[in-house]
Amino acid sequence: MYPNAEAIGFIDAPAASSGPGLWHRIGQSGTLRAAVFGVSDGLVSNLALVMGIAGATNDSRIVVVAGLAGLLAGAFSMAAGEWISMTSQRELFERQIQIARERFRSRPDVQESELADLYTRKGIPVPEAQRLAACLMADPDVALDTKTREELGLDPDELGSPWAAAVGSLLSFTAGAAVPLVPFLVLAGASAIPAALVLSAVALAAVGAGVSLVTGQRTTLGAVRQVAAGAAAAGVTFIVGSAVGG
């Protein structure tokens, strides 16, 4: 291995397995994204649905039936969509890696030259770039891994799991969608509406703050933004439901 590779920063050092890089890999896997969007979508969409029905009728049973239908339909729709999306994305990435592997097998000299050019464009002097490329080509697997990361921008170890994304999306959407529905299961009539709004606002604020911790934004901003989105959706559907029901 080229002695200055880790210092230059082109070969992963052990320290890269923790800290900010860990969050990057988790986010890249797709599972975290599916879970976050699942909770957020479940909360906002079912809150809007429940408030719209509650605006149209005082019968809690109708609200509960509509809310459960929205929960089940949304959860399975999200899971199916995530599975298809992640499967297609994984197949595309695997195809790109396979093409690169075939090029390394058929024209290793060209691939070594491309690796050297890649490092030259990053500012490495030509002789050092050529030596680094030659060292990498000594192990075809390492050379392919490096080319995949540097040129294609892919991490072969973190292509994401379609099933993990689908299950995470289903469970998180269900958890989010259940929040505005719970008050209508335990309270009767119009008293369930303010309880659902308060409970949903707290949950939305928590989700927004949690997302901000991952993205590095201010937690207050994330919480307020999430609550505002949910309140706007619920307000519009409640007004429409009241008009239709009235």
C-alpha positions as CSV (number, residue, x, y, z in Angstrom):
1,M,0.0,0.0,0.0
2,Y,1.2,3.5,-0.8
3,P,2.8,4.9,2.4
4,N,1.1,8.3,2.2
5,A,-2.3,7.1,1.1
6,E,-4.0,7.7,4.4
7,A,-2.3,11.0,4.9
8,I,-3.4,12.1,1.4
9,G,-7.0,11.1,2.3
10,F,-7.8,8.7,-0.6
11,I,-7.7,5.5,1.4
12,D,-10.1,5.2,4.3
13,A,-8.3,5.5,7.7
14,P,-9.6,3.7,10.7
15,A,-11.0,6.9,12.2
16,A,-13.4,7.1,9.3
17,S,-15.5,4.3,11.0
18,S,-16.9,6.7,13.6
19,G,-18.0,10.3,14.1
20,P,-19.6,12.2,11.3
21,G,-18.8,9.4,8.8
22,L,-21.1,7.1,10.7
23,W,-24.1,9.4,10.3
24,H,-23.2,9.7,6.6
25,R,-23.2,6.0,6.1
26,I,-26.5,5.5,8.0
27,G,-28.1,8.2,5.9
28,Q,-26.7,6.7,2.7
29,S,-28.2,3.3,3.5
30,G,-31.8,4.6,2.9
31,T,-33.2,3.0,6.1
32,L,-32.9,6.2,8.2
33,R,-34.4,8.3,5.3
34,A,-37.3,5.8,5.1
35,A,-37.9,5.9,8.8
36,V,-37.8,9.7,9.1
37,F,-40.1,10.3,6.1
38,G,-42.4,7.5,7.3
39,V,-43.0,9.1,10.7
40,S,-43.3,12.6,9.2
41,D,-45.7,11.5,6.4
42,G,-47.8,9.3,8.8
43,L,-48.2,12.2,11.2
44,V,-49.0,14.9,8.7
45,S,-51.2,12.9,6.3
46,N,-53.3,11.1,8.9
47,L,-53.6,14.2,11.0
48,A,-55.0,16.0,7.9
49,L,-57.3,13.1,7.1
50,V,-58.6,12.8,10.7
51,M,-59.1,16.6,11.0
52,G,-60.9,16.7,7.7
53,I,-63.3,13.9,8.7
54,A,-63.7,15.4,12.2
55,G,-64.7,18.7,10.6
56,A,-67.4,17.0,8.6
57,T,-68.9,14.8,11.4
58,N,-69.1,14.5,15.2
59,D,-69.3,10.7,15.0
60,S,-66.0,9.5,16.4
61,R,-66.6,6.0,14.9
62,I,-66.5,7.4,11.4
63,V,-63.3,9.3,12.2
64,V,-61.7,6.2,13.6
65,V,-62.6,4.1,10.6
66,A,-61.3,6.7,8.2
67,G,-58.1,7.1,10.3
68,L,-57.5,3.4,10.4
69,A,-58.0,3.2,6.6
70,G,-55.6,6.0,6.1
71,L,-53.1,4.4,8.4
72,L,-53.2,1.0,6.7
73,A,-53.3,2.4,3.1
74,G,-50.5,4.8,3.8
75,A,-48.2,2.4,5.6
76,F,-48.4,-0.3,2.9
77,S,-48.1,2.2,0.1
78,M,-45.0,3.7,1.7
79,A,-43.5,0.2,2.3
80,A,-44.2,-0.9,-1.3
81,G,-42.8,2.4,-2.7
82,E,-39.6,2.2,-0.6
83,W,-39.0,-1.4,-1.6
84,I,-39.4,-0.7,-5.3
85,S,-37.3,2.5,-5.1
86,M,-34.5,0.9,-3.1
87,T,-34.5,-2.3,-5.2
88,S,-34.2,-0.3,-8.4
89,Q,-31.5,1.9,-7.0
90,R,-29.5,-1.1,-5.7
91,E,-29.8,-2.8,-9.1
92,L,-28.6,0.3,-10.9
93,F,-25.6,0.6,-8.5
94,E,-24.7,-3.1,-8.8
95,R,-24.9,-2.7,-12.6
96,Q,-22.5,0.2,-12.5
97,I,-20.1,-1.7,-10.3
98,Q,-20.3,-4.8,-12.6
99,I,-19.5,-2.6,-15.6
100,A,-16.5,-1.2,-13.8
101,R,-15.4,-4.7,-12.8
102,E,-15.5,-5.9,-16.4
103,R,-13.4,-2.9,-17.5
104,F,-10.8,-3.7,-14.9
105,R,-10.7,-7.3,-16.1
106,S,-10.5,-6.5,-19.8
107,R,-8.3,-3.4,-19.8
108,P,-6.4,-3.1,-16.6
109,D,-3.8,-0.8,-18.2
110,V,-6.5,1.7,-19.1
111,Q,-8.0,1.6,-15.6
112,E,-4.7,2.2,-14.0
113,S,-4.2,5.2,-16.3
114,E,-7.6,6.5,-15.3
115,L,-6.9,6.1,-11.6
116,A,-3.7,8.0,-12.0
117,D,-5.5,10.8,-14.0
118,L,-8.2,10.9,-11.3
119,Y,-5.6,11.6,-8.6
120,T,-3.8,14.0,-10.8
121,R,-7.0,16.1,-11.2
122,K,-7.2,16.1,-7.4
123,G,-3.8,17.9,-7.3
124,I,-1.4,14.9,-6.7
125,P,1.8,15.3,-8.7
126,V,1.9,13.0,-11.7
127,P,4.7,10.7,-10.5
128,E,3.0,10.2,-7.1
129,A,-0.4,9.7,-8.7
130,Q,1.1,7.0,-11.0
131,R,2.8,5.2,-8.1
132,L,-0.5,5.3,-6.1
133,A,-2.4,3.9,-9.0
134,A,0.1,1.1,-9.5
135,C,-0.1,0.2,-5.8
136,L,-3.9,0.1,-6.0
137,M,-3.8,-2.1,-9.1
138,A,-1.7,-4.7,-7.3
139,D,-5.0,-5.7,-5.7
140,P,-7.8,-5.7,-8.2
141,D,-10.5,-5.7,-5.5
142,V,-8.9,-2.6,-3.8
143,A,-8.6,-0.9,-7.2
144,L,-12.2,-1.6,-8.1
145,D,-13.4,-0.4,-4.7
146,T,-11.4,2.8,-5.0
147,K,-12.6,3.5,-8.6
148,T,-16.2,2.9,-7.5
149,R,-15.9,5.3,-4.6
150,E,-13.9,8.0,-6.3
151,E,-15.4,8.0,-9.8
152,L,-18.9,6.7,-9.4
153,G,-19.4,8.1,-5.9
154,L,-20.7,4.8,-4.6
155,D,-19.9,2.9,-1.4
156,P,-20.1,-0.8,-2.3
157,D,-20.7,-1.7,1.3
158,E,-23.6,0.7,1.8
159,L,-25.9,0.2,-1.2
160,G,-28.9,-0.1,1.2
161,S,-31.4,-2.9,2.0
162,P,-34.8,-2.7,0.2
163,W,-36.4,-4.9,2.9
164,A,-35.0,-2.8,5.8
165,A,-36.2,0.4,4.1
166,A,-39.7,-1.1,3.4
167,V,-40.1,-2.4,7.0
168,G,-38.7,0.7,8.5
169,S,-41.1,2.8,6.4
170,L,-44.1,0.7,7.2
171,L,-43.5,0.7,11.0
172,S,-42.5,4.4,11.2
173,F,-45.6,5.5,9.1
174,T,-47.8,3.4,11.3
175,A,-46.3,5.0,14.5
176,G,-46.8,8.5,13.1
177,A,-50.3,7.9,11.7
178,A,-51.5,6.4,15.0
179,V,-50.8,9.6,17.0
180,P,-53.7,11.8,15.8
181,L,-56.0,8.7,15.9
182,V,-55.5,7.8,19.6
183,P,-57.6,10.6,21.1
184,F,-60.6,9.5,19.0
185,L,-60.3,6.0,20.4
186,V,-60.5,7.1,24.0
187,L,-62.5,10.3,23.9
188,A,-65.9,11.1,22.5
189,G,-67.2,13.8,20.2
190,A,-65.5,17.2,19.8
191,S,-63.3,16.8,22.9
192,A,-61.1,14.5,20.9
193,I,-60.2,17.2,18.4
194,P,-58.1,19.5,20.7
195,A,-56.5,16.4,22.2
196,A,-55.5,15.1,18.8
197,L,-54.1,18.5,17.8
198,V,-52.0,18.9,21.0
199,L,-50.7,15.3,20.8
200,S,-49.8,15.6,17.2
201,A,-48.1,19.0,17.7
202,V,-45.9,17.5,20.4
203,A,-45.0,14.5,18.1
204,L,-44.3,16.7,15.1
205,A,-42.1,18.9,17.2
206,A,-40.2,15.9,18.4
207,V,-39.8,14.5,14.9
208,G,-38.6,17.9,13.6
209,A,-36.1,18.3,16.4
210,G,-34.8,14.7,15.9
211,V,-34.3,15.3,12.2
212,S,-32.4,18.5,13.0
213,L,-30.0,16.6,15.2
214,V,-29.1,14.4,12.3
215,T,-28.9,17.1,9.7
216,G,-27.0,19.5,12.0
217,Q,-29.7,22.3,11.9
218,R,-31.1,24.1,14.9
219,T,-33.6,21.9,16.7
220,T,-35.9,24.8,17.3
221,L,-36.1,25.5,13.6
222,G,-36.7,21.9,12.8
223,A,-39.5,21.6,15.4
224,V,-41.3,24.8,14.3
225,R,-41.1,23.9,10.7
226,Q,-42.5,20.5,11.2
227,V,-45.4,21.7,13.4
228,A,-46.2,24.5,11.0
229,A,-46.5,22.0,8.1
230,G,-48.7,19.7,10.1
231,A,-50.9,22.6,11.3
232,A,-51.3,24.0,7.8
233,A,-52.4,20.6,6.4
234,A,-54.8,20.0,9.3
235,G,-56.3,23.5,9.2
236,V,-57.0,23.3,5.5
237,T,-58.7,19.9,5.6
238,F,-60.7,20.8,8.8
239,I,-62.1,23.9,7.0
240,V,-62.9,21.8,3.9
241,G,-64.5,19.1,6.0
242,S,-66.6,21.6,8.0
243,A,-67.8,23.2,4.8
244,V,-68.7,19.9,3.2
245,G,-70.2,18.5,6.4
246,G,-72.1,21.7,7.1
